Amino acid sequence: AALKSAEKRKGQILSSKPEDFRLEVKFDKTLLGKVLGERTNLTCTVQADGEQSKVVLDAYPLDAVGRKLMFGARKGVSEEVLKIFTEHLENNLK
């Protein structure tokens, strides 16, 4: 479901390790027609939690060369990417 969500949002799959339940995706500056202003790296990991599972998401902005942006990031971009990805992930799980 996470892979499908990333592909539908036109994310570039950087690594996919189904055996570890881990996915790393790079999103461009534009997502679903919205110009966000910076590229974003998102990591999605599924972990066992008793009889259920939990999804751990981590997102951070990237500079023009693809490195982690340490300062000067636009406010709210990573949060918006997480929100959009989570909404589509939930829809894919229904």
N, C-alpha and C positions, 0 to 999 in steps of 0.2 A: 504494500500500500504506500509506503514511503517513497519507493522508487518511482511508482506511478505518479505520485504527487509532484515529485521533482521534475519528471519528464514533461508533465502537462504544463508546468510553470516555466518551461524552457530553460531549466537549470542544466548546467554542464556537470555531468557526473565526474568527480575527481577520483573517487575510489568507492567501490562497493564490495563489502565483505559479508555476503549472506550468512556464512558460517559463524561469524561473530555478531550478526545482527547490527551491522554498522554501515552507514552511508555518509559520504561527504560530497557536498554539492556547492558549486559556485553559481551565484545568480548575478546577472548583469545589472546595469543601472536602471533598466526599465523592467517592471514586473506587472503583468496583466494590464499593459497600456499606461501604467502609472510611472512617471519618471521619479525615481527615488533619489538619484544624485550620486550614489556610489555602489560599487560592487560589494557583494556580501558572500561570505563563506558560511555554510551551515553544515553542522554535523548532527546526525540523527543516530541514536543508539537505542536499541530495545533491550531492556533488562528484565529478568524474572523478578517478581515480587510476590512471593508465596505462590498462590494458585493463579495469580494474575500476572500481567506484564505492565511495565511502565516505559514510557518513551522519554529519553533525555535528549534535549535539544540545546545546541550551543551555536550562537551566531556572532560574527564579528565583521566589521568593515575591512575591505581590502584596498590597497593603493592601486595605482594604474599598472603596476608590474605584477600584482597578485600577492603581495606581501601583506601581513597583518598591519592595519593602520593603527598606529599607537597613539596618535593625537590628531586633532583637527577633523574628527569625524562629524558628519551631520547628525544632529539629534533625531532619534526615532527611526532611523532607517533599518537597523538590525531588528528592532522590535516589530516593525511593519512586515518585514520578511518572515519573521517567526509567526506572526498572526496569520498571514496569508497561507503559509505552509501548513500550519496546524489546522486551519479551517478545511483545507483540501484533504489533508490526511484523515480527519474525522469523517468527511464525506465518503472517502474511499473505503473506510472500515465499516460503513453501514450496509 
